[in-house]
Amino acid sequence: MQAVGTLTEPEETVVTDAPLPEALPPDELAKHTHPAARVLQLLMVTGARKSEAVNARWLDIVLDEAPVWNRRAADQKAGHDHTLVLNKVAAQLLATIKDETIARDGKLPEFVFTGRDGKRPIVEVRKMWRVVLKAAGITDLHVHDLRHHFASELASSGSSLPLIGALLGHRSASSTHRYARLFKDAQREASERAGAAIAGTSGADNVVPLKRGA
């Protein structure tokens, strides 16, 4: 089994019944302001790969009313440019980092997450990863599992497989197919809720009549 803290990013194979990775409590990461912890926070709320996050440049981050992260082909496993729509949590995280950096240094460096020299991108997050896992009481979780957990949350909430693939930057539908079971579970739950609403809480004897022209 791969050791905890290993940062390799495995191929996303088709595994429709694979168990979900254990969730890492967000508050454990929020306790830290080290750049490595901020990298992990961004991975948790965007599903990005570690290599994409550490190479993120401020030039590629747009923090306006419709925040996006324009990721370059050179940093992408799929080898193509990919624009990721940033959710509010991710946008707020990046905005906080931006404000703190400007307040401290008076300007922004090229990279969002820099090492000790303040210029080159950070490359080491394993130590912070081990610290956070130990505090959370988790013994077997890998950095790349944050990506799978983000996708699993999307599937469980009913997001379509093409949408999940688009958010993760997949070029092949087979890479997203591992979340098909979760998507079907979400569909079943939605169907059950609709059926219960139509039939009424008492069952089939309390069916809601259809409206004409519907």
C-alpha positions as a Markdown table, in Angstrom:
| # | Residue | x | y | z |
|---|---|---|---|---|
| 1 | Met | 0.0 | 0.0 | 0.0 |
| 2 | Gln | 1.2 | 3.5 | -0.8 |
| 3 | Ala | 2.6 | 5.3 | 2.2 |
| 4 | Val | 0.7 | 8.2 | 3.8 |
| 5 | Gly | 1.9 | 11.5 | 2.4 |
| 6 | Thr | 3.0 | 10.2 | -1.0 |
| 7 | Leu | 2.3 | 12.8 | -3.7 |
| 8 | Thr | 2.2 | 10.7 | -6.8 |
| 9 | Glu | -0.9 | 11.2 | -8.9 |
| 10 | Pro | -2.2 | 7.9 | -10.2 |
| 11 | Glu | -4.2 | 7.3 | -13.3 |
| 12 | Glu | -7.9 | 7.8 | -12.8 |
| 13 | Thr | -9.0 | 4.3 | -13.7 |
| 14 | Val | -12.6 | 3.1 | -14.1 |
| 15 | Val | -13.7 | 1.8 | -10.8 |
| 16 | Thr | -17.5 | 2.0 | -10.4 |
| 17 | Asp | -17.7 | 0.3 | -7.0 |
| 18 | Ala | -14.6 | 1.6 | -5.3 |
| 19 | Pro | -15.0 | 2.8 | -1.7 |
| 20 | Leu | -15.0 | 6.5 | -1.1 |
| 21 | Pro | -11.9 | 8.0 | 0.4 |
| 22 | Glu | -12.3 | 9.0 | 4.0 |
| 23 | Ala | -13.1 | 12.7 | 4.3 |
| 24 | Leu | -10.5 | 15.1 | 5.8 |
| 25 | Pro | -12.2 | 17.5 | 8.2 |
| 26 | Pro | -11.9 | 21.0 | 6.7 |
| 27 | Asp | -11.3 | 22.7 | 10.1 |
| 28 | Glu | -8.0 | 20.8 | 10.5 |
| 29 | Leu | -6.6 | 22.5 | 7.5 |
| 30 | Ala | -8.1 | 25.9 | 8.4 |
| 31 | Lys | -6.0 | 25.9 | 11.6 |
| 32 | His | -2.9 | 26.4 | 9.5 |
| 33 | Thr | -1.8 | 29.4 | 7.3 |
| 34 | His | 1.4 | 27.8 | 5.9 |
| 35 | Pro | 1.4 | 27.8 | 2.1 |
| 36 | Ala | 1.4 | 24.0 | 2.1 |
| 37 | Ala | -1.8 | 24.0 | 4.1 |
| 38 | Arg | -3.3 | 26.6 | 1.7 |
| 39 | Val | -2.4 | 24.3 | -1.2 |
| 40 | Leu | -4.3 | 21.4 | 0.4 |
| 41 | Gln | -7.3 | 23.7 | 1.1 |
| 42 | Leu | -7.5 | 24.6 | -2.5 |
| 43 | Leu | -7.3 | 21.0 | -3.6 |
| 44 | Met | -10.1 | 20.1 | -1.2 |
| 45 | Val | -12.5 | 22.7 | -2.5 |
| 46 | Thr | -11.7 | 22.5 | -6.3 |
| 47 | Gly | -10.7 | 18.9 | -7.0 |
| 48 | Ala | -7.5 | 20.2 | -8.6 |
| 49 | Arg | -4.4 | 18.1 | -8.8 |
| 50 | Lys | -1.4 | 18.9 | -6.6 |
| 51 | Ser | 0.8 | 19.8 | -9.6 |
| 52 | Glu | -1.9 | 22.2 | -10.9 |
| 53 | Ala | -2.2 | 24.0 | -7.5 |
| 54 | Val | 1.5 | 24.5 | -6.8 |
| 55 | Asn | 2.0 | 25.9 | -10.3 |
| 56 | Ala | -0.9 | 28.3 | -10.1 |
| 57 | Arg | 0.0 | 31.8 | -11.2 |
| 58 | Trp | -1.8 | 35.0 | -10.1 |
| 59 | Leu | -1.9 | 36.0 | -13.8 |
| 60 | Asp | -4.2 | 33.0 | -14.3 |
| 61 | Ile | -6.6 | 33.7 | -11.4 |
| 62 | Val | -9.5 | 36.0 | -12.0 |
| 63 | Leu | -11.3 | 37.1 | -8.8 |
| 64 | Asp | -14.2 | 39.1 | -10.0 |
| 65 | Glu | -18.0 | 38.5 | -9.9 |
| 66 | Ala | -17.4 | 35.3 | -11.9 |
| 67 | Pro | -14.1 | 34.0 | -10.5 |
| 68 | Val | -12.2 | 31.4 | -12.6 |
| 69 | Trp | -8.8 | 29.8 | -12.7 |
| 70 | Asn | -7.3 | 29.6 | -16.2 |
| 71 | Arg | -5.1 | 26.5 | -16.0 |
| 72 | Arg | -2.3 | 26.2 | -18.6 |
| 73 | Ala | -1.7 | 23.1 | -20.7 |
| 74 | Ala | 1.8 | 22.8 | -19.4 |
| 75 | Asp | 0.5 | 22.2 | -15.9 |
| 76 | Gln | -2.3 | 19.9 | -17.0 |
| 77 | Lys | -2.1 | 16.1 | -17.0 |
| 78 | Ala | -4.4 | 16.1 | -20.0 |
| 79 | Gly | -2.1 | 18.5 | -21.8 |
| 80 | His | -4.7 | 21.1 | -22.7 |
| 81 | Asp | -5.7 | 24.5 | -21.4 |
| 82 | His | -8.6 | 24.3 | -18.9 |
| 83 | Thr | -10.7 | 27.0 | -17.3 |
| 84 | Leu | -12.0 | 26.0 | -13.9 |
| 85 | Val | -15.0 | 27.9 | -12.5 |
| 86 | Leu | -14.1 | 28.8 | -8.9 |
| 87 | Asn | -16.7 | 28.3 | -6.2 |
| 88 | Lys | -17.2 | 30.9 | -3.5 |
| 89 | Val | -15.1 | 29.0 | -0.9 |
| 90 | Ala | -12.1 | 28.7 | -3.3 |
| 91 | Ala | -12.4 | 32.3 | -4.5 |
| 92 | Gln | -12.5 | 33.5 | -0.9 |
| 93 | Leu | -9.4 | 31.4 | 0.0 |
| 94 | Leu | -7.5 | 32.9 | -3.0 |
| 95 | Ala | -8.7 | 36.4 | -2.2 |
| 96 | Thr | -7.4 | 36.1 | 1.4 |
| 97 | Ile | -4.1 | 34.8 | 0.2 |
| 98 | Lys | -3.8 | 37.7 | -2.2 |
| 99 | Asp | -4.7 | 40.3 | 0.4 |
| 100 | Glu | -2.3 | 38.8 | 2.9 |
| 101 | Thr | 0.6 | 38.7 | 0.4 |
| 102 | Ile | 0.1 | 42.3 | -0.7 |
| 103 | Ala | -0.1 | 43.5 | 2.9 |
| 104 | Arg | 3.1 | 41.6 | 3.7 |
| 105 | Asp | 5.2 | 42.1 | 0.6 |
| 106 | Gly | 3.6 | 45.1 | -1.1 |
| 107 | Lys | 3.2 | 43.1 | -4.4 |
| 108 | Leu | 2.2 | 39.7 | -5.7 |
| 109 | Pro | 4.8 | 37.2 | -6.9 |
| 110 | Glu | 4.4 | 35.1 | -10.0 |
| 111 | Phe | 3.1 | 32.0 | -8.2 |
| 112 | Val | 0.2 | 31.8 | -5.8 |
| 113 | Phe | 2.0 | 29.4 | -3.4 |
| 114 | Thr | 5.7 | 30.2 | -3.1 |
| 115 | Gly | 8.5 | 28.6 | -1.2 |
| 116 | Arg | 10.9 | 30.2 | 1.3 |
| 117 | Asp | 12.5 | 32.5 | -1.4 |
| 118 | Gly | 9.1 | 34.0 | -2.1 |
| 119 | Lys | 9.6 | 33.5 | -5.8 |
| 120 | Arg | 9.6 | 29.8 | -6.9 |
| 121 | Pro | 6.5 | 27.6 | -6.4 |
| 122 | Ile | 6.3 | 25.5 | -3.3 |
| 123 | Val | 7.0 | 21.8 | -3.9 |
| 124 | Glu | 6.8 | 20.2 | -0.5 |
| 125 | Val | 3.5 | 19.6 | 1.2 |
| 126 | Arg | 4.1 | 16.2 | 2.6 |
| 127 | Lys | 5.1 | 17.3 | 6.1 |
| 128 | Met | 2.0 | 19.4 | 6.5 |
| 129 | Trp | -0.1 | 16.6 | 5.1 |
| 130 | Arg | 1.2 | 14.2 | 7.8 |
| 131 | Val | 0.6 | 16.8 | 10.5 |
| 132 | Val | -3.0 | 17.3 | 9.5 |
| 133 | Leu | -3.7 | 13.6 | 9.1 |
| 134 | Lys | -2.3 | 12.9 | 12.6 |
| 135 | Ala | -4.4 | 15.7 | 14.1 |
| 136 | Ala | -7.5 | 14.3 | 12.4 |
| 137 | Gly | -6.7 | 10.7 | 13.5 |
| 138 | Ile | -6.5 | 9.5 | 9.9 |
| 139 | Thr | -3.9 | 6.9 | 9.0 |
| 140 | Asp | -4.6 | 6.1 | 5.3 |
| 141 | Leu | -5.4 | 9.0 | 3.1 |
| 142 | His | -3.5 | 10.4 | 0.1 |
| 143 | Val | -3.4 | 13.9 | -1.2 |
| 144 | His | -4.9 | 12.8 | -4.5 |
| 145 | Asp | -7.9 | 11.5 | -2.5 |
| 146 | Leu | -9.0 | 15.1 | -2.0 |
| 147 | Arg | -9.7 | 15.2 | -5.8 |
| 148 | His | -11.8 | 12.0 | -5.6 |
| 149 | His | -13.7 | 13.3 | -2.6 |
| 150 | Phe | -14.6 | 16.5 | -4.4 |
| 151 | Ala | -15.8 | 14.5 | -7.4 |
| 152 | Ser | -17.8 | 12.2 | -5.1 |
| 153 | Glu | -19.5 | 15.1 | -3.5 |
| 154 | Leu | -20.5 | 16.3 | -6.9 |
| 155 | Ala | -21.9 | 12.9 | -7.9 |
| 156 | Ser | -23.7 | 12.4 | -4.7 |
| 157 | Ser | -25.4 | 15.8 | -5.1 |
| 158 | Gly | -26.7 | 14.8 | -8.5 |
| 159 | Ser | -24.2 | 16.5 | -10.8 |
| 160 | Ser | -24.1 | 14.8 | -14.2 |
| 161 | Leu | -21.0 | 12.8 | -15.2 |
| 162 | Pro | -20.2 | 15.2 | -18.1 |
| 163 | Leu | -20.3 | 18.1 | -15.6 |
| 164 | Ile | -18.0 | 16.3 | -13.2 |
| 165 | Gly | -15.6 | 15.5 | -16.0 |
| 166 | Ala | -15.6 | 19.2 | -17.1 |
| 167 | Leu | -14.9 | 20.4 | -13.6 |
| 168 | Leu | -12.1 | 17.9 | -13.1 |
| 169 | Gly | -10.6 | 18.6 | -16.6 |
| 170 | His | -11.1 | 15.1 | -17.8 |
| 171 | Arg | -10.7 | 14.5 | -21.6 |
| 172 | Ser | -12.0 | 11.0 | -21.4 |
| 173 | Ala | -15.4 | 10.0 | -20.2 |
| 174 | Ser | -13.9 | 6.8 | -18.8 |
| 175 | Ser | -12.0 | 8.8 | -16.2 |
| 176 | Thr | -15.3 | 10.1 | -14.8 |
| 177 | His | -17.1 | 6.8 | -15.0 |
| 178 | Arg | -15.8 | 5.7 | -11.6 |
| 179 | Tyr | -18.4 | 8.0 | -10.0 |
| 180 | Ala | -21.4 | 6.6 | -11.9 |
| 181 | Arg | -22.6 | 4.6 | -9.0 |
| 182 | Leu | -22.9 | 7.7 | -6.8 |
| 183 | Phe | -24.7 | 9.6 | -9.6 |
| 184 | Lys | -27.2 | 6.7 | -9.9 |
| 185 | Asp | -27.7 | 6.8 | -6.1 |
| 186 | Ala | -28.4 | 10.6 | -6.3 |
| 187 | Gln | -30.9 | 9.9 | -9.2 |
| 188 | Arg | -32.7 | 7.3 | -7.2 |
| 189 | Glu | -33.0 | 9.6 | -4.2 |
| 190 | Ala | -34.3 | 12.4 | -6.4 |
| 191 | Ser | -36.8 | 10.0 | -8.0 |
| 192 | Glu | -37.9 | 8.7 | -4.6 |
| 193 | Arg | -38.5 | 12.3 | -3.4 |
| 194 | Ala | -40.5 | 13.1 | -6.5 |
| 195 | Gly | -42.6 | 9.9 | -6.1 |
| 196 | Ala | -43.3 | 10.6 | -2.5 |
| 197 | Ala | -44.3 | 14.2 | -3.2 |
| 198 | Ile | -46.7 | 13.1 | -6.0 |
| 199 | Ala | -48.2 | 10.2 | -4.0 |
| 200 | Gly | -48.3 | 12.1 | -0.8 |
| 201 | Thr | -46.8 | 11.1 | 2.6 |
| 202 | Ser | -49.6 | 8.5 | 3.1 |
| 203 | Gly | -48.8 | 6.5 | -0.1 |
| 204 | Ala | -50.6 | 5.7 | -3.3 |
| 205 | Asp | -54.1 | 6.5 | -1.8 |
| 206 | Asn | -53.2 | 10.2 | -1.7 |
| 207 | Val | -52.1 | 10.8 | -5.3 |
| 208 | Val | -51.9 | 14.4 | -6.4 |
| 209 | Pro | -54.0 | 15.0 | -9.5 |
| 210 | Leu | -52.2 | 16.1 | -12.7 |
| 211 | Lys | -52.9 | 19.6 | -14.0 |
| 212 | Arg | -54.3 | 19.9 | -17.5 |
| 213 | Gly | -51.8 | 21.2 | -20.0 |
| 214 | Ala | -48.8 | 20.2 | -17.9 |
